[in-house]
Structures are given as C-alpha cells and as structure tokens.
Amino acid sequence: MTVPELTQNDVPREFVADHTVERSQRPIADGPNAFKVAIFGANVSTGQGGLTLADNTIKLGNWTEIQKLAQKADKYGVEGFIPIARWTGLSGPERPWGRQFETFTWAAGLAAATENIQIFATCHVPFIHPLMAAKMSATVDHISGGRMGLNAVAGYHQPEYRMFGAEIPGHDERYKLADEWMRIVERLWADEGEQFEFDFDGDYFKLEGAQAFPKPVQAPGPVVMSAGSSPAGQRFAFDHANILFAGIYDVDRAKPAVTQLRKNADEAGREDLALWAGVHIVCKDTEKEALDYVQYVVEEKGDWESAARYKQIIESGDARSINFDEFKDDESVKAFMRAGLVPLVGTPEMIVEGLQKLSDAGISGICTGLVDYNEGLDRLHEQIFPLMRSAGLRA
C-alpha cells in the first residue's frame, strides 16, 4: 500500500489546535442528554463487574477486546469511557483485576479508535509527575480532537504505594499533595501569555522552567473528575473538578447525601459542579433472571478471597493473615465484591426507575460497571436508553 505524502501545504499555516474547543461545551458536560452515562473499568480483567470469576467478563487478552467495547459505546451514544487506576491485582494475575492496562496509553489508543465519546485516563497523582500528566493529557486531547478527560485520584491502596517504594501518607495529606499536583497541571495547560515557562516552589514539588506545549485542544484543559466524600476530597473537587462522584450506596437513600453535597458545592461557588454516582447495572428481561444472575455472579462465582482482601486493605492497609471463611456471609464483603458500586438489579424498567431516583436526588450522570460488558452495552442501547428517553432522562 502506498501512503500519500503529506506536504507543508496540506496544513494551513494559521491553524492552531491548542484551546480550540470549550471544555464546558463537551457532550459529557453540556450535551443534549439530561442524564449522562459512562462505562467504568474496562481496562482491568473482569472490569468493574465485580470481583467474580463469572463467564464473559473482560479477559484483557488482546487489545481488540477493549477497542470494540469502546467503539460500541461510542456508536450507542454513551458519553464517557472511564478506566480505574490499578497497578496490582488482589490475589494474582489470573484473578479479578490481576491484569491492568495503564490508563494514559489506554486512553491514547481508544482516542484514535473512537469519534465522539469522552475518553478518560485515571491518574494516581502520587505516582505520576504533574509535568508528565499534563503532557500526556494534552497529547491524548490532540489525538482525540478534544475528547480527553482526567480522573484525578489521590490513591488509597497501600500495596501499590509499597510497589512504588513509597509509604502511603495520611488521608488529608494525600489531598494536599493532590491539590499542589493539580495546580501545576492546570498551569501547564493554561495560556501564560508571553510567559512560556514558570517556576514552582511547593511542599511536594519544586519545578524550574516548567513548560508544556502544545496546550490541550480543550480550553482551559480536559474535563476533570474526582471522587471523595470526605471534607478534604470535597475541597479538592470544589477547587479543581468538573465532575464529582458522590458517595452513594443506596438509590432509595441518595437524596439526603446528594442534597448536602450540592449545598456544600454551591456554597463553595461551584454551582456548575456536576454530581455523578458509580453504579453496577445487572439488567435482564425479568426480575427473576436478574436475581438469579446475581446469585451466579456473587454466590457461585464470586472471588470471596479477593473481596475480603480488598475490604481488609481499605480498612486497615494490611491484607495479611486473614481468615477468609469468616467473610463469606458478611454483607459488607458483598459490597466489595461489586467494588463498592451502587447495585441496580432487575428489568430495564426497574433499572430506569433507579436512575430516575438518582436524577431526582440531584445526580446528573453515572459511571457503570458491568459483568458482561458486551451484553450490557447492548441492553443499554436497546432496552434502557429508550426508556430513559421516554422518562426525559435522555434526548
């Protein structure tokens, strides 16, 4: 195959891609759909479908598997494709989350293979230098034509800190570091006028002559999301994020928590901050089929050892010497089996009823984990989205 040669004349001299798309006008921020939907976790084995050994989960055996899922989500009008930040599995490489694609290179590959969907990279701020993150984000933004998103997370997984040769700081200190990190990234993304470089002297980072060109396509930079229900996490989101994941664990009790979070955001001058929820959708034609499937995924095929280890790591930072048999009937471990996401289980009508409750509570979007991502995307497109349109949640 002969590749046509590009000449200097093929690119207009006046063309400048930097800051040519307004971030606030991206479909994930200001699209026609009142309630946004993103797919969560399709960069690790089994994905965010839970810590399960069920059939038809993501295997992460080849790139085409993930590329086809992203292209299907793009075709169906899903607003976002968001990875989780994971560097090590819980119980070995052949178990759930045991294989992980790095998220910036994952985003670059999917940015080139899709057309409309917002492709995110999830970044552990303690492990990636802000200059590198700013440069990689701008590169993905150019590859995608202004569809890059950054999910900035402070980290909590002590084994991963140790793998990087670091000890995990205290909770609030992690957010202090993240704040300084994000201020550097934002400045590297911004137009500085005639000043093309700057110095930074902080508690965690010291930079001389810092610069990053080209700038992102989005102005003032890519869409930023974060998670955090603690005061420190909320402050970080109020200062830096466009989307905040609210800490919700039950759709029927979502309203008080979301109302308070909305009040906090508004008082911080962030009336524009979108509040999202992380959910886990299991949709079948009948309620019995859905409940039977959950029984299969959790009770028959659930990786109880990994779920108990995950729970222990989060609660104490030390997953050694656990009697896993003690956890099997513990309902809290089942929450970790689905990675702490809000369960939405039932028929398409029941799923949309739950989404309506979230919307009524003040949530404007979800990122959802799925067990079988391929089937789950088809059900979103063929069964759930039409009902959401009827309910006024989708255009």
Residue pairs with C-beta under 8 A, 6 or more apart in sequence:
17 142
17 214
17 217
18 191
18 213
18 214
18 215
18 216
18 217
19 191
19 215
19 216
19 217
19 218
19 219
19 220
20 146
20 217
20 219
21 145
21 146
21 217
21 218
21 219
22 218
22 219
23 29
23 218
23 219
23 220
23 221
23 222
23 223
23 242
24 30
24 272
26 118
26 146
26 147
26 218
26 223
27 33
27 79
27 116
27 118
28 36
28 38
28 79
28 80
28 118
28 149
28 223
28 243
28 365
29 223
29 242
29 274
31 79
31 395
32 395
33 77
33 79
33 393
33 394
33 395
34 359
34 364
34 392
34 393
34 394
34 395
35 355
35 359
35 363
35 364
35 365
35 366
35 388
35 393
35 394
36 79
36 80
36 274
36 276
36 364
36 365
36 366
37 78
37 79
37 80
37 365
37 366
37 368
37 380
38 78
38 79
38 80
38 81
38 82
38 118
38 120
38 276
38 365
38 366
38 367
38 368
39 69
39 73
39 78
39 80
39 81
39 82
39 367
39 368
39 370
39 373
39 377
40 47
40 48
40 82
40 84
40 278
40 341
40 367
40 368
40 369
41 47
41 48
41 49
41 82
41 83
41 84
41 339
41 369
42 58
42 66
42 69
42 70
42 81
42 83
42 373
43 60
43 66
43 83
43 84
43 86
43 100
43 101
43 103
43 106
44 58
44 60
44 83
44 84
44 86
44 96
44 97
44 99
44 100
44 101
45 57
45 58
45 59
45 60
45 89
45 96
45 97
45 98
45 99
45 100
46 52
46 53
46 57
46 58
46 96
46 97
47 57
47 58
47 369
47 370
47 373
48 84
48 280
48 339
48 341
48 368
48 369
48 370
49 57
49 58
49 280
49 297
49 338
49 369
49 370
49 371
49 372
49 373
50 96
50 280
50 297
50 298
50 302
50 337
50 338
50 339
50 369
50 371
51 90
51 96
51 97
51 302
51 303
51 306
51 307
51 310
51 336
51 337
51 338
51 339
52 96
52 297
52 298
52 301
52 302
52 303
52 337
52 371
53 95
53 96
53 301
53 302
53 303
54 296
54 297
54 301
54 371
54 372
55 301
55 372
56 371
56 372
56 374
56 375
57 96
57 371
57 372
57 373
58 65
58 66
58 69
58 373
59 65
60 66
60 99
60 100
60 101
63 109
66 101
66 106
66 110
67 109
67 110
67 113
68 374
69 373
69 374
69 377
70 81
70 110
70 113
70 114
70 117
70 119
71 113
71 114
72 374
72 377
72 378
73 81
73 117
73 377
74 81
74 114
74 115
74 116
74 117
76 377
76 380
76 381
76 385
77 116
77 381
77 385
78 117
78 377
78 380
79 117
79 118
79 365
80 117
80 118
80 119
80 120
80 149
80 367
81 110
81 114
81 117
81 118
81 119
81 120
82 120
82 122
82 149
82 151
82 225
82 367
83 101
83 103
83 106
83 107
83 120
83 121
83 122
83 151
84 122
85 103
85 122
85 123
85 124
85 151
85 153
85 155
86 97
86 100
86 157
86 160
87 100
87 124
87 127
87 157
87 160
87 163
87 164
88 100
88 157
88 159
88 160
88 163
89 95
89 96
89 97
89 98
89 99
89 100
89 306
90 96
90 97
90 98
90 306
90 309
90 310
90 313
90 319
91 98
91 303
91 305
91 306
91 309
92 98
93 99
95 303
95 306
96 303
96 306
97 306
103 120
103 121
103 122
103 123
104 121
104 123
104 133
104 136
104 137
104 140
106 121
107 119
107 120
107 121
107 140
107 148
108 136
108 139
108 140
108 143
110 119
111 119
111 140
111 143
111 144
111 147
111 148
112 143
112 144
114 144
114 147
116 147
117 147
118 147
118 148
118 149
118 223
119 140
119 144
119 147
119 148
119 149
120 148
120 149
120 150
120 151
120 223
120 225
121 136
121 137
121 140
121 148
121 149
121 150
121 151
122 151
122 153
123 133
123 150
123 151
123 152
123 153
124 153
124 154
124 155
124 160
125 133
125 152
125 153
125 154
125 155
125 177
125 178
125 181
125 182
126 154
126 155
126 161
126 164
126 166
126 169
126 174
126 177
127 155
127 160
127 164
129 205
130 181
130 182
130 184
130 185
130 188
130 205
131 184
131 188
131 207
131 210
131 212
133 150
133 181
133 185
134 184
134 185
134 188
134 189
134 212
135 188
135 212
137 148
137 150
137 185
137 189
137 216
137 221
137 222
138 189
138 212
138 214
138 215
138 216
140 148
140 222
141 147
141 148
141 216
141 217
141 218
141 222
142 214
142 216
142 217
144 217
145 217
146 216
146 217
146 218
148 216
148 217
148 218
148 222
148 223
149 222
149 223
149 224
149 225
150 185
150 222
150 223
150 224
150 225
151 224
151 225
151 226
151 227
152 178
152 181
152 182
152 224
152 225
152 226
152 236
152 240
152 241
153 226
153 227
154 174
154 175
154 177
154 178
154 228
154 233
154 236
155 161
155 168
155 174
156 168
156 174
156 314
157 313
157 314
158 168
158 313
158 317
158 318
159 313
159 319
161 167
161 168
168 174
168 317
169 177
171 230
171 232
172 232
174 232
175 228
175 232
175 233
175 235
175 236
176 203
176 204
176 232
177 204
178 236
179 235
179 236
179 239
179 240
180 202
180 203
180 204
180 205
181 204
181 205
182 224
182 236
182 239
182 240
183 240
184 200
184 202
184 205
184 207
184 210
185 221
186 220
186 221
186 240
187 198
187 200
187 210
188 210
188 211
188 212
189 212
189 215
189 216
189 220
189 221
189 222
190 215
190 220
190 221
191 215
192 198
196 211
196 213
197 209
197 210
197 211
198 207
198 209
198 210
198 211
199 207
199 208
199 209
199 210
200 206
200 207
200 210
216 222
223 242
223 243
224 240
224 241
224 242
224 243
225 241
225 242
225 243
225 244
225 245
225 276
226 233
226 236
226 237
226 240
226 241
226 243
226 244
226 245
227 233
227 244
227 245
227 278
228 234
228 236
228 237
228 244
228 245
228 247
229 246
229 247
229 257
229 261
234 244
234 261
234 264
234 265
235 268
237 244
237 265
237 270
237 273
238 264
238 265
238 268
238 269
238 270
238 273
241 273
242 272
242 273
242 274
243 273
243 274
243 275
243 276
243 365
244 261
244 265
244 273
244 274
244 275
244 276
245 276
245 277
245 278
245 367
246 254
246 257
246 258
246 261
246 275
246 276
246 277
246 363
247 257
248 254
248 257
248 258
248 277
248 278
248 342
248 358
248 361
248 363
249 335
249 340
249 342
250 342
251 342
251 344
251 354
251 357
251 358
251 361
252 357
254 277
254 357
254 358
254 361
254 363
255 360
255 361
255 362
258 275
258 361
258 362
258 363
259 361
259 362
261 275
261 362
262 275
262 362
265 271
265 273
265 275
274 364
274 365
275 362
275 363
275 364
276 363
276 364
276 365
276 366
276 367
277 342
277 358
277 363
277 365
277 366
278 340
278 341
278 342
278 366
278 367
278 368
278 369
279 341
279 342
279 343
279 344
279 354
279 358
279 366
279 367
279 368
279 369
280 338
280 339
280 341
280 342
280 343
280 344
280 368
280 369
280 370
281 344
281 345
281 351
281 368
281 369
281 370
281 376
281 380
281 384
282 290
282 293
282 294
282 297
282 343
282 344
282 345
282 346
282 371
283 290
283 344
283 346
283 347
283 348
283 351
283 376
283 379
283 380
283 383
283 384
284 290
284 293
284 346
284 347
285 347
286 347
287 346
287 347
287 350
290 345
290 346
290 347
290 350
291 345
293 371
294 343
294 345
297 371
298 334
298 337
298 338
302 334
302 337
303 337
304 324
304 327
304 328
304 333
304 337
305 324
307 327
307 333
307 334
307 336
307 337
308 322
308 324
308 327
308 333
308 336
309 319
309 322
309 324
310 336
310 339
311 327
311 332
311 333
311 336
312 318
312 319
312 322
313 319
314 336
327 333
338 369
339 369
341 368
341 369
344 350
344 351
344 354
344 355
344 368
346 354
348 379
348 383
348 384
348 387
349 387
351 384
352 384
352 387
352 388
352 391
352 393
355 366
355 388
355 393
356 391
356 393
358 366
359 393
368 376
370 376
370 377
385 394
388 394
389 395
